[in-house]
Amino acid sequence: MIESYAGKLPLWLAPTQVVVATITESANDYAEKIHQELHAAGIRTEIDLRNEKINYKVREHSLQKVPFLYVVGAREAEEGTVAIRRLGSQEQSVKLFKEALAELKTLAKTPY
């Protein structure tokens, strides 16, 4: 399967489904909260709180073939949103976290 998908496994099969990455240290508490809620919902998630530029984090997690990257900063923490980057897409969308979580749960279900 790894060869067939070139390492880009479907969401339901990926070992890490979502990485929550911060832009600034001020968003660390919000990122922790999102990480805990995703984990409680059964989503395989990791958190990236390192003091690195966001472009570096995006590139690194893209190379690791993580299907979703939730980017949070001060604005997202204020508004209760997440900036969503999907693997293989250059586009970014911003959604309320509750909406993003509901959508992710649907996408992460096993197909059988």
C-alpha positions, 0 to 999 in steps of 0.5 A: 500500500505504501508503494501504491500511494507513494507514502500518501496514505488515505486519511483513515489509514494515516498514522498521524492524521492531523498536526496542530502547529502554532505560528506564535507562542501566544497560541500554545494554550489554544493549540493544546486545547485543540490537540486534546479535543482532537485526541478525545474525538479519536483523531490521531494527532500531534502538536508542533509548538517549536519556535520555528517559522511556519513555512518550515513547519508546513514543509516538514509535515508535508514531507512526512505526508501528514494529511491535515495541518491545522495552523493556529495563531493569535487571531485563530485563538481569538476567533475560535478558528483553525487555518487548514492546509490539506496535503497536496493542496496550496490552498488554505481555508479557515473554519471554526474549530467545531466545524472543522472537527465535525468534517474531519470525523466524517473524513476519518471514518474507515470505509468499511 
